[in-house]
């Protein structure tokens, strides 16, 4: 956990500005100052520095995130063994199932989509590589949570507001604990339209025997995620691919 005594306010302001520019795609000094409740002169100084360093672009007074971040993200992802080893297996699973297949890692209590592959019949959702997601409301996240060390899992549950993302999101902490225990017992997690209405998902954790490194999943429309395919066939396929990734990570 970060030491707040070493917190640098100006750096925090820079990142708040970057996050706001990212969310708004293109925005100006006045809008940023109003949104962040920061003086315009301060916002302009940060924007000017970020633009000079190549992290923002500006056109007609509107600032946008630059492609400089693409290089940073690519380098970070390429250094991940989970990504390097998992990608071919994700491609295989997408081809076998025809659905959308995801690879996720956890960082700072959030799930980060590392890689996404679309099968022949896949429905494209609003996810993308680099997207951060709460853990409690998706199968991938629940698979990771279920296999966290108990003390860290409890810390997460106590500290996280379980906000409903859909009508089916688990918002009771005791119900979530029961769900995570069930996931540990059966070896896979299900998303029963808990994030997106009309979408179901099956996920399995990827571990190294001691800690959970991430998870993989298959997502699809409810009409195709029914009965044995959803409760048996896809869980078996997902767990098998997770085991293959684990073995390849252990014995490269």
BAMAR-22671 format. One record per residue (C-alpha): residue number from 1; residue in three letters; y negated, z, x. Coordinates in Angstrom, 1 decimal. Each point is the difference from the previous one (the first is absolute). Layout:
[NUM, "ALA", [Y, Z, X]]
...
REM end
This chain:
[1, "UNK", [0.0, 0.0, 0.0]]
[2, "UNK", [-3.4, -0.9, 1.3]]
[3, "UNK", [-2.3, 2.7, 1.3]]
[4, "UNK", [-3.2, 0.0, -2.2]]
[5, "UNK", [-1.9, 1.7, 2.9]]
[6, "UNK", [0.2, -3.3, 1.8]]
[7, "UNK", [-1.1, -2.1, -2.9]]
[8, "UNK", [-2.7, -2.4, 0.9]]
[9, "UNK", [-2.2, -0.8, -3.0]]
[10, "UNK", [-1.4, -3.3, 1.2]]
[11, "UNK", [3.5, -1.4, 0.6]]
[12, "UNK", [1.1, 1.2, -3.4]]
[13, "UNK", [-3.0, -1.9, -1.5]]
[14, "UNK", [1.0, -3.1, 1.8]]
[15, "UNK", [3.4, 0.1, -1.5]]
[16, "UNK", [-1.3, 0.8, -3.5]]
[17, "UNK", [-2.2, -3.1, 0.3]]
[18, "UNK", [2.9, -2.1, 1.1]]
[19, "UNK", [2.2, 1.2, -2.9]]
[20, "UNK", [-2.8, -0.7, -2.4]]
[21, "UNK", [-0.6, -3.5, 1.3]]
[22, "UNK", [3.7, -0.7, -0.2]]
[23, "UNK", [0.2, 1.2, -3.6]]
[24, "UNK", [-3.0, -2.1, -1.0]]
[25, "UNK", [0.9, -3.1, 2.1]]
[26, "UNK", [-3.7, -0.8, 0.6]]
[27, "UNK", [-2.9, 2.4, -0.4]]
[28, "UNK", [-3.5, 0.7, 1.2]]
[29, "UNK", [-1.9, 2.8, 1.6]]
[30, "UNK", [-1.6, 1.4, -3.2]]
[31, "UNK", [3.3, 0.0, -2.0]]
[32, "UNK", [1.8, 1.8, 2.9]]
[33, "UNK", [-2.8, 2.6, 0.3]]
[34, "UNK", [0.1, 0.7, -3.7]]
[35, "UNK", [3.8, 0.1, -0.2]]
[36, "UNK", [0.4, 2.3, 3.0]]
[37, "UNK", [-3.2, 2.0, -0.5]]
[38, "UNK", [-1.1, -0.7, 3.6]]
[39, "UNK", [-3.5, -1.1, 1.1]]
[40, "UNK", [-0.5, -3.8, 0.2]]
[41, "UNK", [-1.1, 0.3, 3.6]]
[42, "UNK", [3.2, 1.8, 0.9]]
[43, "UNK", [2.2, -2.6, -1.8]]
[44, "UNK", [-1.9, -2.8, 1.6]]
[45, "UNK", [0.5, 1.4, 3.5]]
[46, "UNK", [3.8, 0.4, -0.6]]
[47, "UNK", [0.2, -3.5, -1.5]]
[48, "UNK", [-1.9, -1.6, 2.9]]
[49, "UNK", [2.2, 1.7, 2.6]]
[50, "UNK", [3.2, -1.0, -1.8]]
[51, "UNK", [-1.2, -3.6, -0.3]]
[52, "UNK", [-1.0, -0.1, 3.7]]
[53, "UNK", [3.5, 1.3, 0.9]]
[54, "UNK", [1.6, -2.6, -2.2]]
[55, "UNK", [1.5, 2.2, -2.7]]
[56, "UNK", [-2.2, -1.2, -2.7]]
[57, "UNK", [-1.5, -3.4, -0.9]]
[58, "UNK", [-3.3, -0.5, -1.8]]
[59, "UNK", [-1.3, -2.9, -2.1]]
[60, "UNK", [-3.1, 0.0, -2.1]]
[61, "UNK", [-0.2, 3.8, 0.4]]
[62, "UNK", [3.5, 0.6, -1.3]]
[63, "UNK", [2.5, 1.7, 2.3]]
[64, "UNK", [3.8, -0.7, 0.1]]
[65, "UNK", [2.9, 1.2, 2.1]]
[66, "UNK", [0.7, -2.3, 2.9]]
[67, "UNK", [3.3, -1.5, 1.2]]
[68, "UNK", [-0.2, 2.4, 3.0]]
[69, "UNK", [2.0, 2.4, -2.1]]
[70, "UNK", [2.8, -2.5, -0.4]]
[71, "UNK", [0.6, 0.2, 3.8]]
[72, "UNK", [0.0, 3.8, -0.1]]
[73, "UNK", [2.4, 0.1, -2.9]]
[74, "UNK", [2.3, -2.6, 1.4]]
[75, "UNK", [0.2, 1.8, 3.3]]
[76, "UNK", [0.7, 3.3, -1.7]]
[77, "UNK", [2.7, -1.5, -2.2]]
[78, "UNK", [1.6, -2.0, 2.9]]
[79, "UNK", [0.4, 3.3, 1.9]]
[80, "UNK", [2.1, 1.5, -2.9]]
[81, "UNK", [3.7, -0.1, 0.6]]
[82, "UNK", [0.5, 0.4, -3.7]]
[83, "UNK", [-1.9, -3.3, -0.6]]
[84, "UNK", [1.6, -1.9, 2.8]]
[85, "UNK", [3.6, 1.0, -1.0]]
[86, "UNK", [-0.6, 0.1, -3.7]]
[87, "UNK", [-1.6, -3.3, -0.6]]
[88, "UNK", [3.1, -2.2, 0.3]]
[89, "UNK", [1.9, 2.3, -2.4]]
[90, "UNK", [-2.9, -0.1, -2.5]]
[91, "UNK", [0.2, -3.8, 0.1]]
[92, "UNK", [3.7, 0.0, -0.5]]
[93, "UNK", [-0.3, 2.4, -3.0]]
[94, "UNK", [-2.7, -2.1, -1.6]]
[95, "UNK", [2.2, -3.1, 0.3]]
[96, "UNK", [3.1, 1.8, -1.4]]
[97, "UNK", [-1.8, 1.6, -3.0]]
[98, "UNK", [-2.7, -2.6, -0.7]]
[99, "UNK", [-2.4, 2.9, -0.5]]
[100, "UNK", [-3.0, 1.5, 1.8]]
[101, "UNK", [1.1, 2.2, 2.9]]
[102, "UNK", [-2.2, 2.6, 1.8]]
[103, "UNK", [0.1, 1.9, 3.2]]
[104, "UNK", [-2.1, 3.2, 0.2]]
[105, "UNK", [-0.9, 2.6, 2.6]]
[106, "UNK", [-1.7, 3.4, -0.6]]
[107, "UNK", [-3.1, 1.1, 1.8]]
[108, "UNK", [-2.2, 3.0, -0.8]]
[109, "UNK", [1.7, 0.6, -3.3]]
[110, "UNK", [-0.4, -3.5, -1.3]]
[111, "UNK", [2.3, -3.0, -0.2]]
[112, "UNK", [-1.0, -3.1, 1.9]]
[113, "UNK", [1.5, -3.4, -0.9]]
[114, "UNK", [1.1, -1.5, 3.3]]
[115, "UNK", [1.6, -3.2, -1.2]]
[116, "UNK", [0.6, -1.8, -3.3]]
[117, "UNK", [2.3, -3.0, -0.7]]
[118, "UNK", [0.3, -1.9, -3.2]]
[119, "UNK", [3.4, -1.3, -1.2]]
[120, "UNK", [0.4, -3.2, -2.0]]
[121, "UNK", [-0.7, 1.7, -3.3]]
[122, "UNK", [-2.3, 2.7, 1.2]]
[123, "UNK", [-3.0, 1.1, -2.0]]
[124, "UNK", [-3.0, 0.5, 2.2]]
[125, "UNK", [-1.7, 3.4, -0.5]]
[126, "UNK", [-3.2, 1.5, 1.2]]
[127, "UNK", [1.6, 1.3, 3.2]]
[128, "UNK", [-0.6, -1.4, 3.5]]
[129, "UNK", [0.7, 1.0, 3.6]]
[130, "UNK", [-2.3, 2.8, 1.0]]
[131, "UNK", [-0.5, 1.3, -3.5]]
[132, "UNK", [0.1, 3.8, -0.2]]
[133, "UNK", [1.7, 1.7, -2.9]]
[134, "UNK", [0.6, 3.5, -1.3]]
[135, "UNK", [3.6, 1.0, 0.6]]
[136, "UNK", [0.8, 1.7, -3.3]]
[137, "UNK", [-0.3, -2.9, -2.4]]
[138, "UNK", [2.1, -2.7, 1.7]]
[139, "UNK", [3.7, -0.3, 0.9]]
[140, "UNK", [-0.8, -0.6, 3.6]]
[141, "UNK", [-2.2, 3.1, 0.2]]
[142, "UNK", [2.5, 2.2, -1.8]]
[143, "UNK", [2.8, -1.1, 2.3]]
[144, "UNK", [-2.2, 1.0, 3.0]]
[145, "UNK", [-1.1, 3.3, -1.6]]
[146, "UNK", [3.6, 0.9, -0.9]]
[147, "UNK", [1.0, -0.2, 3.7]]
[148, "UNK", [-3.0, 1.7, 1.5]]
[149, "UNK", [0.6, 3.5, 1.6]]
[150, "UNK", [-0.2, 2.5, -2.9]]
[151, "UNK", [-3.1, 1.8, 1.3]]
[152, "UNK", [-1.9, -3.3, 0.3]]
[153, "UNK", [1.2, -1.1, -3.4]]
[154, "UNK", [-1.1, 3.2, -1.7]]
[155, "UNK", [-3.4, -0.2, 1.8]]
[156, "UNK", [-0.4, -3.5, -1.4]]
[157, "UNK", [0.9, 1.0, -3.5]]
[158, "UNK", [-2.3, 3.0, 0.0]]
[159, "UNK", [-2.9, -1.9, 1.5]]
[160, "UNK", [0.3, -3.2, -2.1]]
[161, "UNK", [-1.5, -0.5, -3.5]]
[162, "UNK", [2.6, -1.9, -1.9]]
[163, "UNK", [-2.3, -2.3, -1.8]]
[164, "UNK", [1.6, -2.3, -2.6]]
[165, "UNK", [0.0, -3.6, 1.2]]
[166, "UNK", [1.9, -1.1, -3.1]]
[167, "UNK", [1.4, 1.6, -3.1]]
[168, "UNK", [3.3, 0.6, 1.9]]
[169, "UNK", [-1.4, 1.6, 3.1]]
[170, "UNK", [1.5, 3.4, 0.9]]
[171, "UNK", [-3.0, 2.4, -0.2]]
[172, "UNK", [1.9, 3.4, 0.0]]
[173, "UNK", [0.8, 1.5, 3.4]]
[174, "UNK", [3.3, 1.6, -1.1]]
[175, "UNK", [1.1, -3.3, -1.6]]
[176, "UNK", [-0.9, -1.7, 3.2]]
[177, "UNK", [2.1, 2.5, 2.0]]
[178, "UNK", [3.0, -0.6, -2.3]]
[179, "UNK", [-0.5, -3.8, 0.4]]
[180, "UNK", [0.0, 0.3, 3.8]]
[181, "UNK", [3.1, 2.2, 0.0]]
[182, "UNK", [1.8, -2.7, -2.1]]
[183, "UNK", [-1.1, -2.7, 2.5]]
[184, "UNK", [1.4, 2.0, 2.9]]
[185, "UNK", [3.3, 0.3, -1.8]]
[186, "UNK", [0.4, -3.6, -1.1]]
[187, "UNK", [-1.6, -1.6, 3.1]]
[188, "UNK", [-2.5, -2.2, -1.8]]
[189, "UNK", [-3.1, 0.2, -2.1]]
[190, "UNK", [-1.0, -1.7, -3.2]]
[191, "UNK", [-3.5, -0.9, -1.3]]
[192, "UNK", [0.2, 0.0, -3.8]]
[193, "UNK", [-3.4, -1.8, -0.5]]
[194, "UNK", [-1.7, 3.0, 1.6]]
[195, "UNK", [-2.6, -2.1, 1.8]]
[196, "UNK", [-0.2, -3.2, -1.9]]
[197, "UNK", [1.0, -0.7, -3.6]]
[198, "UNK", [2.8, -2.5, -0.3]]
[199, "UNK", [1.1, 0.4, 3.6]]
[200, "UNK", [3.1, 1.9, 1.3]]
[201, "UNK", [0.9, 0.7, 3.6]]
[202, "UNK", [3.0, 1.2, 2.0]]
[203, "UNK", [-0.6, 1.5, 3.5]]
[204, "UNK", [2.1, 1.6, 2.7]]
[205, "UNK", [-1.2, 2.1, 3.0]]
[206, "UNK", [0.3, -1.1, 3.6]]
[207, "UNK", [0.8, 2.9, 2.3]]
[208, "UNK", [0.9, 0.5, 3.7]]
[209, "UNK", [2.4, 2.9, -0.9]]
[210, "UNK", [-2.7, 2.6, 0.4]]
[211, "UNK", [-3.2, -1.3, -1.7]]
[212, "UNK", [-1.0, -2.6, -2.5]]
[213, "UNK", [-1.6, -3.1, 1.6]]
[214, "UNK", [-0.8, -1.8, -3.2]]
[215, "UNK", [1.6, -1.7, -3.0]]
[216, "UNK", [0.9, -3.4, -1.4]]
[217, "UNK", [0.0, -1.1, -3.6]]
[218, "UNK", [0.7, -2.8, -2.5]]
[219, "UNK", [-2.5, -0.4, -2.8]]
[220, "UNK", [0.1, -2.2, -3.1]]
[221, "UNK", [-0.8, -0.3, -3.7]]
[222, "UNK", [1.7, 2.3, -2.4]]
[223, "UNK", [1.7, -2.9, -1.7]]
[224, "UNK", [2.0, -0.7, 3.2]]
[225, "UNK", [0.4, 3.7, 1.1]]
[226, "UNK", [2.4, 1.1, -2.7]]
[227, "UNK", [3.3, 1.9, -0.3]]
[228, "UNK", [2.5, -0.4, 2.9]]
[229, "UNK", [-2.3, -2.2, 2.1]]
[230, "UNK", [-2.7, 2.7, 0.0]]
[231, "UNK", [2.3, 3.1, 0.2]]
[232, "UNK", [2.8, -1.3, 2.2]]
[233, "UNK", [-0.2, -3.5, 1.5]]
[234, "UNK", [-3.5, 0.2, 1.4]]
[235, "UNK", [0.3, 3.6, 1.2]]
[236, "UNK", [3.2, -1.0, 1.9]]
[237, "UNK", [-1.8, -3.0, 1.6]]
[238, "UNK", [-3.1, 2.0, 0.9]]
[239, "UNK", [2.0, 2.9, 1.6]]
[240, "UNK", [2.1, -2.5, 1.9]]
[241, "UNK", [-3.0, -1.7, 1.5]]
[242, "UNK", [-1.6, 3.4, 0.8]]
[243, "UNK", [3.2, 0.9, 1.9]]
[244, "UNK", [-0.1, -3.2, 1.9]]
[245, "UNK", [-3.5, 0.6, 1.1]]
[246, "UNK", [0.8, 3.5, 1.0]]
[247, "UNK", [2.9, -1.2, 2.2]]
[248, "UNK", [-2.1, -2.7, 1.6]]
[249, "UNK", [-2.7, 2.6, 0.8]]
[250, "UNK", [2.5, 2.4, 1.4]]
[251, "UNK", [1.9, -2.7, 2.1]]
[252, "UNK", [-2.5, -2.7, 0.8]]
REM end
